[in-house]
Amino acid sequence: MKLVLRILLSALAVLILAHVLPNVSVDTFMTAVIVAVVLSLLNILIKPILVILTLPVTILTLGLFLLIINAIIILLADKLIDGFAVGNIWWALIFSLLLSFLQSIFFTLLKEDKA
């Protein structure tokens, strides 16, 4: 149940960012749900491969190249999903940063009180 809530909150974050950012668009809420699922799958399957392949550059830039990898994942999702569009790599970078920020806010709402 928590996984479904996390996907729905991620989809809500995608919709909010598509509404706020001018070069990011999502057609429907269902498309936003698909974007959330595809992004999570790409982060699980493709991102570790990219991190390993670009390890020297990542070390040289003190980890800042991971932001570019996140933007590449967003652009890959853009190519895979009809109804989701990101303008260029800079908008993908901004989208990635803001999506991470919104998800961290939303996911703190799911945490249970341990008191």
TATA-V130137 format. One line per field, one symbol per residue. phi: phi as a letter, one per 30 degrees, with the letter a starting at -180 (. if undefined). psi: psi as a letter, one per 20 degrees, with the letter a starting at -180 (. if undefined). burial: + if it has 9 or more other ideal C-beta (glycine too) atoms within 8 Angstrom, else -. A space follows every 50 residues. Layout:
phi = ???
psi = ???
burial = ???
This chain:
phi = .dddddddddddddddddddddcbbbdbddddddddddddddddcceddd dddcedddddchjddddddddddddddeddcdjbbbeaddddddeddddd dddddddddddddcd
psi = hhgghhghhhhggggghhhgphkpqpgrhhhhggggggghghhgghghgh gghkgghgghjkihihhhgghhgghghghhppipppfahghhggggghgg gghhghhhhipqpj.
burial = ----++++++++++++++--+--+-+----++++++++++-++--++--+ +--+---+------++++++++++++++--+--+-++-+-++++++++++ -++--++--+-----
